[in-house]
Amino acid sequence: MDFLKELGIQALNKGVSTGSTWIESNGPIIESFSPVDGKLIAAVGTTNKAAYETIIKQSQEAFKEWRNWPAPKRGEIVRQVGQALRNKKESLGKLVSYEMGKSLQEGLGEVQEMIDICDFAVGLSRQLYGLTMHSERPSHRMYEQWHPLGIVGIISAFNFPVAVWSWNAALAWVCGNTTVWKPSEKTPLCGIAIFNIVQEVFTTNQVPEAVNCLVQGGRELGEWMSHDLSIPLISATGSTRMGKAVSAAVGARLGKSILELGGNNAIIISEHADLDMSLIGAVFGAVGTAGQRCTSTRRLIIHEKVYEQFKEKLVKAYHQIKIGDPLNTQNHMGPLIDKDAVAMYLKAIEEGEKQGCNYIVKGEVLNGPGYESGCYVTPCIAEAKNEYAIVQHETFAPILYLMKYSHLEEAIALQNGVPQGLSSAIMTLNMREAEKFLSQTGSDCGIANVNIGTSGAEIGGAFGGEKETGGGRESGSDAWKAYMRRQTNTINWSEKLPLAQGIKFDF
């Protein structure tokens, strides 16, 4: 495939690098098979402990120089990275689609997210603001400033194999940090491709070696990073189970972590909703990326007055979903990431049936021509109760649960009544309902939308959620502060040394 060649993907790729230097490592080989057709795309070498320690040591040395580059100059490097991504957008979008399985439109959209966050970070490089405060002591000045942390370890997930990395890396770099990235072992080639593009820019601009580092591997590598005192910040995206392990390891050494974990996102469909618009938001939220987004819509909480009407619309729309090769833009939905994901999908349906779910659109695995990989499934819909264990659990698959409500307070309680707290939405043309949903007695999620779905966040806002979603924030707004340390400074320009709070200390 031409896009693999353009992105520098070979049959066997070294997977460990400090930048311009690829490090020999005798770790196990990861073979990347496409869920689109089941074919082997390429293989990648992984990181052994000796190679990992080399990476960390060199990244520490690079930080000592990189932090002294003026922030706007670091921003200029990130600007060039954004331009390089623009130049390779089509090829990168195809790789994301082919290796991960999301539709080509979504793959291209993910690359656009990287470009957008680079643009955001360029502006940010001139806006790393502190504050000034008035001192209680005469002839004193107080202010705060922000300094880089050091190495930022990035552990990313398969469902957004490049975008989430960029949210972290672009901000970390303009803040003066170095990065060590561990891509998902399910999408290692996306990591290789991005690394090749970035490193060409870094080499041209003589960026210190090891500002941008790549490691490849599985759970053990993530554990090395989480326990490593040399990495002051770990940003990890994945399951709640994984996040709890990372949080425990990093917390035990009093390090910092940004956790982006599970979601169990709901849309409330009000009796005052525009049902046609609501349908688009619900279907894309549930079916997009084959239900493998952390922001995927997993529950619809529908007012009893419009329940049957909306259910009918939804079932009709589901029967029109085209499933197949995600590189074919006529298809709406591609495959799940692998056969393990298919097994979890089937298990969830079985558990739902046992617990009382009524499946009004059946779920099944697709076979036959075009579905040879065994990773294609149909999206399904079940009427369920919020308290069912399977509804409380996040299944990374296109399974949508419907439930009724009669009063808005009841709907909000259902929306909030799960362990996760990432994304939420209400569809309503009633201003009071919208404001209630956004108030302190409304949604308890990190993201709360009105008249758009749960999926598809813009980079300008801080992204993240509460409760078992982890509490982390990435991307826009003031998320950059997580990648820096705050320092409060007091300067005495008087001829005396008065103490705070009027304390006297004479001798």
VOGU-3710 file (C-alpha; in Angstrom, 3 decimals, decimal comma):
1> mdflkelgiq> 0,000/0,000/0,000  1,386/3,366/-1,051  0,516/5,150/2,187  2,666/2,721/4,184  5,668/3,454/2,008  5,097/7,207/2,200  5,045/7,028/5,995  8,251/5,005/6,197  6,604/1,784/7,384  8,702/-1,278/6,588
11> alnkgvstgs> 7,997/-4,976/6,976  10,002/-4,971/10,236  10,456/-1,677/12,088  12,709/-0,768/14,955  10,445/0,560/17,662  12,774/2,281/20,116  14,326/5,676/19,444  15,754/8,767/21,114  15,074/10,817/18,014  17,456/10,479/15,114
21> twiesngpii> 18,931/7,302/16,625  17,096/3,992/16,573  18,208/1,801/19,460  18,830/-1,903/19,098  16,578/-3,809/21,473  15,968/-7,517/21,768  12,440/-7,187/23,091  9,671/-9,354/21,593  8,304/-8,477/18,161  4,800/-7,019/17,875
31> esfspvdgkl> 2,943/-7,993/14,709  0,226/-5,566/13,658  -2,702/-7,182/11,874  -5,370/-4,998/10,303  -8,899/-5,571/11,634  -10,090/-4,462/8,184  -8,951/-7,557/6,310  -7,016/-9,611/8,881  -3,732/-9,212/7,000  -0,350/-8,634/8,582
41> iaavgttnka> 0,617/-5,018/7,964  4,097/-4,988/9,509  6,026/-5,808/12,669  7,705/-3,644/15,281  10,511/-4,335/17,728  9,769/-3,652/21,388  11,736/-2,163/24,254  13,805/-4,194/26,668  14,884/-2,841/30,063  18,375/-1,782/28,924
51> ayetiikqsq> 16,991/0,171/25,957  14,365/1,762/28,200  16,983/2,959/30,668  19,015/4,428/27,807  15,941/6,319/26,578  15,207/7,774/30,009  18,794/8,835/30,666  19,100/10,607/27,313  15,706/12,269/27,697  16,791/13,663/31,063
61> eafkewrnwp> 19,893/15,152/29,437  17,860/16,620/26,581  15,550/18,341/29,053  18,454/20,321/30,497  18,951/22,022/27,128  15,392/22,065/25,771  13,963/23,879/28,806  16,270/26,824/28,068  14,980/27,326/24,542  12,577/30,306/24,573
71> apkrgeivrq> 8,982/29,104/24,643  8,077/30,924/21,379  10,992/29,165/19,679  9,692/25,823/20,946  6,313/26,897/19,590  7,836/27,482/16,172  9,046/23,873/16,143  5,531/22,683/16,958  4,168/24,908/14,179  6,408/23,090/11,723
81> vgqalrnkke> 5,242/19,740/13,095  1,664/20,818/12,376  2,601/21,708/8,813  4,342/18,352/8,333  1,177/16,613/9,536  -0,871/18,652/7,033  1,395/17,439/4,249  0,855/13,793/5,241  -2,779/14,040/6,323  -4,224/11,710/3,692
91> slgklvsyem> -1,647/8,970/4,213  -1,878/9,218/7,987  -5,665/9,105/7,870  -5,513/5,925/5,806  -3,039/4,322/8,205  -5,190/5,146/11,231  -8,214/3,717/9,452  -6,424/0,571/8,277  -4,554/-0,272/11,468  -7,281/0,711/13,952
101> gkslqeglge> -10,456/0,132/11,914  -12,265/3,466/12,200  -13,815/5,017/9,097  -11,547/6,987/6,795  -13,458/10,175/7,614  -12,776/9,591/11,288  -9,143/8,739/10,561  -8,694/11,998/8,658  -10,503/13,791/11,473  -8,064/12,370/13,988
111> vqemidicdf> -5,119/13,704/12,002  -6,875/17,066/11,849  -7,036/17,007/15,643  -3,245/16,742/15,714  -2,944/19,686/13,348  -5,398/21,718/15,418  -3,604/21,065/18,715  -0,311/22,105/17,120  -1,945/25,403/16,120  -3,270/25,790/19,658
121> avglsrqlyg> 0,133/25,058/21,169  1,870/27,616/18,938  -0,313/30,370/20,386  0,093/28,936/23,858  3,878/29,217/23,601  3,463/32,994/24,000  0,812/32,727/26,735  2,317/30,683/29,560  1,067/33,302/31,958  1,571/33,634/35,695
131> ltmhserpsh> -0,130/36,046/38,082  0,957/39,004/40,207  -0,355/39,455/43,747  -0,219/42,329/46,219  1,998/41,670/49,229  0,889/42,555/52,751  4,433/43,781/53,391  5,613/47,190/52,157  8,070/47,320/49,263  7,519/43,673/48,379
141> rmyeqwhplg> 6,360/42,172/45,107  4,730/38,762/44,697  4,113/36,796/41,560  3,892/33,230/40,310  5,540/31,584/37,363  5,476/28,189/35,716  8,421/25,914/34,978  8,603/22,668/32,976  8,561/19,358/34,834  11,054/17,234/32,901
151> ivgiisafnf> 10,070/14,018/31,144  6,383/13,523/30,332  5,523/9,865/29,846  2,624/9,303/27,433  0,721/6,005/27,376  -1,930/6,095/24,653  -4,771/3,769/23,660  -5,661/2,085/20,370  -8,952/3,907/19,755  -7,249/7,265/19,156
161> pvavwswnaa> -3,778/6,037/18,210  -2,355/9,452/17,297  -4,628/12,322/18,413  -4,401/11,796/22,170  -0,623/11,560/21,931  -0,578/14,950/20,204  -2,737/16,559/22,892  -0,001/15,699/25,356  3,119/16,068/23,241  2,367/19,459/21,679
171> lawvcgnttv> 1,590/21,027/25,064  4,465/19,264/26,816  6,976/20,500/24,241  5,947/24,162/24,263  6,037/24,030/28,065  9,669/22,888/27,849  9,328/19,176/28,637  10,658/16,158/26,801  8,363/13,226/25,992  8,591/9,445/26,020
181> wkpsektplc> 5,674/7,892/24,148  4,394/4,355/24,485  1,742/3,798/21,776  -0,788/1,023/22,176  0,635/-2,361/21,289  -2,498/-2,772/19,138  -1,559/0,184/16,910  2,253/0,354/16,964  2,627/1,417/13,326  0,753/4,670/13,914
191> giaifnivqe> 3,428/5,447/16,490  6,218/4,721/13,998  4,633/6,899/11,313  4,092/9,906/13,587  7,558/9,561/15,055  9,132/9,610/11,592  7,286/12,799/10,645  8,084/14,628/13,879  11,701/13,610/13,945  12,346/14,983/10,466
201> vfttnqvpea> 11,191/18,391/11,719  13,239/18,087/14,914  16,394/17,088/13,064  16,062/19,962/10,581  15,776/22,420/13,469  18,568/20,820/15,527  16,255/20,074/18,428  18,267/18,261/21,111  18,392/14,500/20,752  15,818/12,709/22,950
211> vnclvqggre> 13,286/15,530/23,288  10,989/13,208/21,330  11,384/9,536/22,313  9,496/6,414/21,275  9,185/3,121/23,109  7,059/0,112/22,179  5,702/-2,691/24,290  2,924/-4,006/26,454  1,872/-3,851/30,074  5,365/-4,361/31,498
221> lgewmshdls> 6,659/-1,242/29,743  3,783/0,803/31,125  4,652/-0,452/34,596  8,299/0,613/34,185  7,152/4,086/33,243  4,596/4,356/36,044  7,128/3,395/38,732  9,988/5,473/37,320  11,038/8,352/39,585  12,679/9,977/36,554
231> iplisatgst> 9,271/10,660/34,985  7,469/13,343/37,018  4,276/13,139/34,960  2,507/10,169/33,395  -0,425/10,800/31,071  -2,312/7,557/30,545  -5,368/6,833/28,421  -7,196/3,524/28,674  -9,497/1,457/30,830  -10,422/2,312/34,404
241> rmgkavsaav> -8,660/-0,864/35,520  -5,441/0,241/33,864  -5,813/3,774/35,202  -6,169/2,590/38,784  -2,910/0,639/38,462  -1,102/3,637/36,975  -2,531/5,979/39,614  -1,443/3,692/42,437  2,088/3,342/41,081  2,582/7,039/40,332
251> garlgksile> 0,885/8,133/43,549  3,080/5,858/45,637  6,108/7,856/44,484  4,194/11,167/44,769  4,383/11,743/41,039  1,732/13,436/38,907  -0,681/11,712/36,566  -3,251/12,719/33,962  -5,794/9,938/33,633  -8,293/9,649/30,768
261> lggnnaiiis> -10,226/6,478/31,464  -13,618/4,925/30,872  -16,863/6,564/29,896  -20,496/5,467/30,140  -22,036/8,371/28,335  -25,717/9,188/28,043  -27,897/11,501/25,978  -31,148/12,708/27,505  -33,819/13,065/24,811  -36,357/15,575/26,121
271> ehadldmsli> -39,982/15,824/25,067  -38,918/19,288/23,851  -36,094/17,937/21,656  -35,690/18,267/17,913  -35,962/14,530/17,279  -34,357/14,564/13,828  -31,295/16,384/15,142  -31,244/14,127/18,195  -31,202/11,087/15,932  -27,998/12,193/14,209
281> gavfgavgta> -26,249/12,797/17,509  -27,379/9,492/18,976  -26,496/7,332/15,982  -23,057/8,857/15,401  -22,328/8,738/19,124  -23,240/5,061/19,382  -21,943/3,780/16,038  -18,946/6,030/15,302  -15,611/4,201/15,690  -17,762/1,069/16,187
291> gqrctstrrl> -18,564/2,217/19,717  -14,884/2,291/20,680  -14,606/5,929/21,720  -14,340/6,805/25,377  -17,065/9,353/24,542  -19,272/6,867/22,665  -22,974/7,100/23,492  -23,871/4,032/25,522  -27,224/5,077/27,006  -30,251/7,001/25,725
301> iihekvyeqf> -32,558/8,354/28,413  -35,767/9,228/26,552  -38,854/11,056/27,801  -41,851/8,769/27,966  -43,915/11,062/25,708  -41,509/10,659/22,772  -40,034/7,264/23,654  -41,876/5,124/21,120  -41,568/7,726/18,372  -37,837/8,122/18,847
311> keklvkayhq> -37,271/4,394/19,223  -38,946/3,844/15,864  -36,693/6,450/14,230  -33,624/4,902/15,844  -34,389/1,347/14,739  -35,000/2,543/11,189  -31,688/4,415/11,163  -29,785/1,380/12,492  -31,084/-0,759/9,630  -29,527/1,770/7,236
321> ikigdplntq> -26,021/1,585/8,737  -23,499/0,328/6,199  -20,772/-1,839/7,716  -17,577/-2,743/5,917  -14,116/-1,664/4,837  -13,570/1,673/6,622  -11,420/2,932/3,748  -14,567/2,851/1,631  -16,224/6,185/2,380  -19,665/4,719/1,624
331> nhmgplidkd> -19,501/2,710/4,843  -20,539/4,179/8,187  -18,871/1,667/10,477  -15,753/-0,471/10,321  -14,581/-3,388/12,464  -13,775/-3,729/16,135  -10,057/-3,597/16,886  -9,557/-7,383/17,189  -11,209/-10,698/17,976  -10,803/-10,161/21,703
341> avamylkaie> -13,030/-7,103/21,353  -15,544/-9,201/19,427  -15,558/-11,762/22,247  -16,253/-8,987/24,800  -19,084/-7,694/22,597  -20,699/-11,125/22,456  -20,237/-11,666/26,192  -21,871/-8,312/26,943  -24,907/-9,211/24,832  -25,177/-12,576/26,570
351> egekqgcnyi> -24,923/-10,943/30,004  -27,506/-8,369/29,006  -29,979/-11,068/28,048  -29,474/-12,791/31,410  -30,022/-9,545/33,292  -33,234/-8,647/31,458  -32,256/-6,529/28,441  -34,738/-6,575/25,579  -32,791/-6,421/22,303  -34,841/-4,565/19,721
361> vkgevlngpg> -31,959/-4,541/17,220  -30,008/-7,779/17,445  -26,236/-7,894/17,563  -24,202/-10,430/15,642  -20,779/-11,104/14,130  -20,667/-10,670/10,361  -19,140/-13,326/8,131  -18,634/-13,787/4,421  -16,954/-11,724/1,692  -15,521/-8,485/3,027
371> yesgcyvtpc> -15,685/-9,674/6,623  -12,821/-12,189/6,579  -11,010/-10,630/9,547  -13,773/-11,791/11,900  -13,852/-8,349/13,549  -17,046/-6,949/12,032  -20,207/-6,827/14,145  -23,585/-5,169/13,888  -24,547/-2,338/16,232  -27,359/-3,354/18,549
381> iaeakneyai> -29,982/-1,671/20,706  -31,450/-2,957/23,958  -34,145/-1,679/26,256  -32,681/-1,883/29,720  -32,648/-0,539/33,261  -29,879/1,706/34,442  -29,153/-0,481/37,454  -28,337/-3,570/35,388  -24,694/-4,546/35,976  -24,007/-4,687/32,245
391> vqhetfapil> -25,335/-1,139/31,810  -23,155/0,112/34,650  -20,109/-1,409/32,924  -18,453/0,199/29,901  -18,360/-2,225/26,961  -16,103/-0,954/24,180  -18,490/-1,937/21,404  -21,591/-0,592/19,585  -24,201/-1,580/22,182  -26,789/1,078/23,016
401> ylmkyshlee> -29,168/0,908/25,986  -32,556/2,701/26,033  -34,515/3,740/29,107  -37,510/5,978/29,857  -37,968/8,924/32,179  -40,880/11,146/33,159  -39,249/14,142/34,908  -35,950/15,913/34,196  -34,655/15,306/37,727  -35,173/11,581/37,166
411> aialqngvpq> -33,284/11,755/33,846  -30,346/13,579/35,422  -30,225/11,028/38,241  -30,091/8,228/35,657  -27,421/10,060/33,680  -25,298/10,480/36,819  -26,065/7,020/38,179  -22,996/5,228/36,808  -19,407/5,022/38,109  -17,981/6,910/35,127
421> glssaimtln> -18,267/10,638/34,476  -16,824/11,602/31,095  -19,333/12,985/28,590  -23,037/13,766/28,692  -25,657/15,566/26,631  -29,244/16,726/26,617  -31,350/17,305/23,532  -33,906/20,019/24,280  -35,220/23,305/22,941  -36,349/24,273/26,435
431> mreaekflsq> -33,933/26,818/27,934  -34,791/25,938/31,517  -34,072/22,261/30,924  -30,753/23,090/29,270  -29,648/25,357/32,100  -30,758/22,849/34,725  -28,677/20,160/33,028  -25,604/22,425/33,071  -26,098/23,625/36,647  -24,427/22,311/39,797
441> tgsdcgianv> -27,422/19,993/40,266  -27,183/18,708/36,698  -24,673/16,517/34,913  -21,708/15,356/37,012  -19,523/14,733/33,947  -16,447/16,599/32,796  -18,209/17,289/29,488  -21,852/18,379/29,323  -23,416/19,319/25,977  -26,717/20,771/24,837
451> nigtsgaeig> -28,108/19,788/21,431  -24,997/17,942/20,354  -24,044/14,370/21,172  -21,509/12,984/23,635  -18,875/12,308/20,998  -16,662/14,658/19,031  -14,966/17,148/21,372  -13,100/20,170/20,018  -9,482/20,740/21,033  -10,147/24,236/22,410
461> gafggeketg> -11,806/22,931/25,562  -10,156/20,902/28,287  -10,993/17,234/27,713  -11,599/14,836/30,576  -14,033/13,488/33,123  -14,759/12,791/36,761  -15,260/9,768/39,028  -13,824/6,597/37,452  -12,910/8,547/34,327  -9,906/9,735/36,326
471> ggresgsdaw> -10,210/13,501/36,703  -7,503/14,343/34,155  -7,684/17,205/31,657  -5,896/17,345/28,311  -5,925/19,485/25,178  -7,345/23,021/25,427  -8,239/25,694/27,977  -5,667/25,746/30,806  -4,793/22,035/30,579  -1,189/23,155/29,936
481> kaymrrqtnt> -0,763/23,782/33,670  -0,644/20,037/34,315  2,606/19,864/32,341  4,349/22,489/34,479  5,156/23,211/38,104  3,932/26,377/39,781  6,349/28,568/41,689  5,411/31,526/43,909  8,040/34,283/44,130  8,369/37,124/46,614
491> inwseklpla> 10,873/39,928/46,087  11,814/42,318/48,882  13,106/45,599/47,489  12,951/47,482/50,790  15,742/48,195/53,272  14,168/46,033/55,967  13,080/42,437/56,435  9,475/42,500/57,710  7,908/39,093/58,335  4,461/38,018/57,199
501> qgikfdf> 1,482/38,068/59,562  3,212/40,827/61,589  5,547/38,358/63,320  8,383/40,002/65,279  11,776/38,335/65,406  14,233/40,843/66,907  17,640/40,080/68,332
//
